[in-house]
Each structure stands twice: as structure tokens, then as C-alpha cells.
Amino acid sequence: MTDRTAIDTIKGYFYQFDYAISKLLELDLDTDTIIVEGIEDVDVSTATDELAIQCVYFNESDPSVSGQTGHQFDYRMMRI
């Protein structure tokens, strides 16, 4: 029977929101913004930059995805 628990999905969302909060605390100006689930998982907009950030959580049960074993948290950033 297939395991249909959402534990790993929930951990991914926790990481995504923790990452968004950390980026929010790093903002310099009141006009800088953070959008969760915009273009990517976390979008950061400042007067000089636009970033689209994808947060990734890998479970140890599927090391073929990340090429590593163990729980992995990562992010990928793209300037737009």
C-alpha cells in the first residue's frame, strides 16, 4: 500500500515560510516586498532587484532526486 502521509510536504512548507520570514527580516526599506507563492515560492522585490526563489525539501527516502541521502533543504534563486 502506498504511503500517503504528507509529512515531507508539510516540512517543505515550513521551510518555505521560515525562509520567507528570514528574507523579510533582511529587507532594508519599507518599500521592499516579499510575496509567498508568487512567480516562485518566495519572491523578493527591492528598488534595485527582483528575485524569484524556489525552496526545495528532499526526503532521505528518495536520494535519486538530490543525489544525496538524508533530509536536505535548499533554495534556487533567479533574478528577473
C-alpha positions in Angstrom: 0.0 0.0 0.0 1.3 3.5 -0.9 2.3 5.8 2.0 0.1 8.8 1.6 1.2 10.9 4.6 2.0 14.5 4.0 4.9 14.8 6.5 7.5 15.7 3.9 5.2 18.2 2.1 4.5 19.9 5.4 8.2 20.1 6.2 8.7 21.7 2.8 6.1 24.3 3.6 7.6 25.0 7.0 11.0 25.6 5.3 9.4 27.8 2.6 7.7 30.0 5.2 10.8 30.1 7.5 12.9 31.1 4.5 10.3 33.8 3.6 10.4 35.2 7.2 14.2 35.3 7.2 14.2 37.2 3.9 11.5 39.6 5.3 13.7 40.4 8.2 16.6 41.2 5.9 14.7 43.8 3.9 16.2 47.3 4.2 13.4 49.6 3.1 9.7 49.8 3.8 9.1 49.7 0.1 10.8 46.3 -0.3 8.4 43.4 -0.5 8.1 39.7 -0.1 5.5 37.6 -1.9 4.9 34.0 -0.9 3.7 31.8 -3.8 4.1 34.5 -6.5 6.2 33.7 -9.5 8.1 31.1 -7.4 7.8 30.0 -3.7 9.3 33.3 -2.4 9.6 36.5 -4.5 11.7 39.4 -3.2 11.3 42.8 -4.7 13.5 45.8 -3.9 14.2 49.1 -5.6 17.2 47.6 -7.4 16.4 43.8 -7.7 13.7 41.3 -8.4 14.4 37.7 -7.1 12.3 34.6 -7.6 13.3 31.9 -5.2 12.3 28.2 -5.2 12.6 26.4 -1.9 13.3 22.7 -2.1 13.0 19.9 0.5 14.4 16.4 -0.3 13.4 13.4 1.8 16.0 10.7 2.5 13.7 8.1 1.0 14.4 9.4 -2.5 18.1 10.2 -2.7 17.9 9.9 -6.5 16.3 13.3 -6.6 19.0 15.2 -4.8 21.9 12.8 -5.3 22.4 12.7 -1.5 20.9 10.9 1.4 19.3 12.5 4.4 16.9 15.4 4.7 18.1 18.2 2.5 16.8 21.8 2.5 17.9 24.0 -0.4 16.8 27.0 -2.5 17.4 28.1 -6.0 17.4 31.8 -6.9 16.7 33.5 -10.2 17.0 37.3 -11.0 14.1 38.5 -13.0 
